[in-house]
Amino acid sequence: MDVKLINPFLAAAMHVLKTMAGVEVSPGKPFLKKDSQATGDVSAIIGITGVASGSMALVFTESCILYIVSKLLGEAFTEVNDEVNDAVGELTNMICGDGRRRLAEEGLVLQAGIPTIVSGKNHHITHIAKGPRLAIPFQTEQGEFMVEVAFANA
Amino acid sequence: MDVKLINPFLAAAMHVLKTMAGVEVSPGKPFLKKDSQATGDVSAIIGITGVASGSMALVFTESCILYIVSKLLGEAFTEVNDEVNDAVGELTNMICGDGRRRLAEEGLVLQAGIPTIVSGKNHHITHIAKGPRLAIPFQTEQGEFMVEVAFANA
């Protein structure tokens, strides 16, 4: 997979979480996914079309997303409710939009659908992409999340 | 929401399941979703861009998807495994592709991302769309599934 398509989304995740929620995140080592599944408690999925067709998923542990949304909204959330889901959707729109803006500066134009949020303890995410799937773990003060990007034709 | 954007996906779901898997499905009454969540055991999510930006989700109970995939592949599946997830992805691509083909005949051109499959008992799906979300329940011999379509600007 062309790393040019991935790095802007990673930079966007770090930038948006820092500027919008005041959350510092440390990226781990990206890895090509051998198995197809990520496991999380809250995930955001957004479809991508344009010069490449694919999907991006943000896969959070519950502790991690409650921490991020509490910081984002300035209010302590202790369970995943509609307000948390909506906030995850907004964050996803911002991260995807920022990543696409960075790519557009390189002349690569992508369109994005609207985010879909999945909540449920220990659900699995499988990308049906012909190409490789790249996953990048991020660490926060309160647990980790994963950014996964999969393209069919990159 | 413009019903012109929805009906082709419903026709596509019925057509693909009948011709590919030999599964007859009966559509129930479509309804505008008041709450944002659907609950299922296996879901397929695909992002849509073009004349409208949105997402389509197919939300299955476990018994329903095991029945459909067993019929599709001619082999009895008793648990949701990688093969079932892949088959759901292929079905989703076919349904989305068939729906888009029908829409293109009306002059409405949509692009689709690649499907993402979610598995996990009783997970919830939330569409982050500004516009209304339409849900259509379908009944099969072995339980029901839901087709949900949400557009941001339809």
Interface residues (C-beta under 8 A of the other chain):
Chain A: S36 Q37 S43 I45 I46 G47 I48 T49 G50 S53 G54 S55 A57 D82 N85 D86 G89 E90 T92 N93 Q111 A112 G113 I114 P115 T116 I117 V118 S119 G120 K121 N122 H123 H124 I125 T126 H127 I128 A129 A150 F151 A152
Chain B: S36 Q37 S43 I45 I46 G47 I48 T49 G50 S53 G54 S55 A57 D82 N85 D86 G89 E90 T92 N93 Q111 A112 G113 I114 P115 T116 I117 V118 S119 G120 K121 N122 H123 H124 I125 T126 H127 I128 A129 A150 F151 A152
